Amino acid sequence: MTYGRAAISAPVGGLLITALLWWAGASAHALYLPGTVDVLGGQSAAELQRWLTPWSYDSPASLRFGPEVSGGIGDPAGTDGTRYLALYRTALQIRFGAVFVFFVAGVLLLVRRLPPVHSRWFATLSAVWAWGLVAGTLAVTVSAPWLIASQGHGSYRLLPQLASVISSGRQILVVTALVTAVGTVLVARVTAKGADAPVQEAVSARTARLAATVGTAVVAVSLVVLSHQSVAARLQSISLHNGLLAEPGDLLRQWLLLGAWTGPAGTPLGDWLLYRGADVLLLAVVWWALWRLPLLLTRATVPAMALGAVCATVLGLLASQLLRMATDGTGLHWGLIHLPAGIGDGVPAALTFGLVAGGAAAVTLRLAADRAEATGAMASTQGSARSQEQNDRTVPGPRSDNS
């Protein structure tokens, strides 16, 4: 698909996810109504409010009803409170604008290299869904400094506050990104009608399996090595003495750990294996997606493979979390609304290691293709030499005339 056709569906999807998130945030004030609390219950309403607040323009109670503080010399009382409210609104404006920009940029490349035609539509739908979660996470990350400053204590434990803000609002992103992916793919299928059939790059199955294995090994470093209890504890306890950047442990966990890996000590082996099954599922989804990706892309470039690997890692993460929700019954004690509370965790780490895994897989594909070309050229040269040698042997010599 050309960039001209892809440029139609990407902005439509960007507007759709921005509008859905704005509508969800605007609906947060309905949870304060007495009738809503009576229907949903106090705990469920508070949980939903926690999901929607990061996308709500309604300023928090600390800014609405907090004590008014006088500003500088000559400033009237309450000037600081007004400035904090302005910072909060600026943070939300940056957040919604960044969602649109990040979503459009990623979907433009996805639809270009993975057009939803023939048997590719499901792969495109899954990739756009996963990228919606990544775009929302990046938007929250970009707007986090303004949101922290609006609380009035940005100089206190900045990095832990930044990690807390980045991890918020992920549950509602799962739903809005899915709805947006459906709408985006439908528009992309309409715009793809009449276009030439996409030319698929020739990749051998053996090379695709090798690239998928290399990429999955990169993701396994985060899931198995860095997420191990002892290593994660060391990351959590990293300290840089004093200053704003003195406590990077929480932030490093956000961007480096895909899970939590512990041994079966103190836990029945069957329960431990069942819990580790979610990790196996994550790696299986990543390997299968990376194996199929070079065969689905119209051209396996490094940006396309990196973006596809990010989407594959996010999809594997969601699959593992859904499996844990189905096998772990502890969330039922708090109600159904608390069951998906952990969904969407680990998206920053999926972005980090997905980019590295995609780059490694693309380099593996390129090296394998260069090696195959060199082997083919050598075989062709040897074949030509042998053919020339056989021709020289069969050339008849001068014939004597004895008659």
VENNORTA-V61024 format. One line per field, one symbol per residue. burial: + if it has 9 or more other C-alpha atoms within 8 Angstrom, else -. A space follows every 10 residues. Layout:
# VENNORTA-V61024
burial: ???
This chain:
# VENNORTA-V61024
burial: +---++++++ ++++++++-+ ++-+++++-- +----++--- +--+++++++ ++++++--+- --+----+++ +-----++++ +-++++++++ ++-+++++++ ++++++++++ ++++++---+ +-++++++++ ++++++++++ ++++++++++ +--+--++++ +++-+++-++ ++++-+++-+ +++++-+++- ++-------+ +-----++++ ++++++++++ +++++++++- ++--++-+-- ---+++++++ ++++++++-+ +--------- -+-++--++- ++++++++++ ++++++++++ -+-+++++++ ++++++++++ +++++----- ++-++-++++ --++-+++++ ++++++++++ +++++--+-- ---------- ---------- ---------- ---
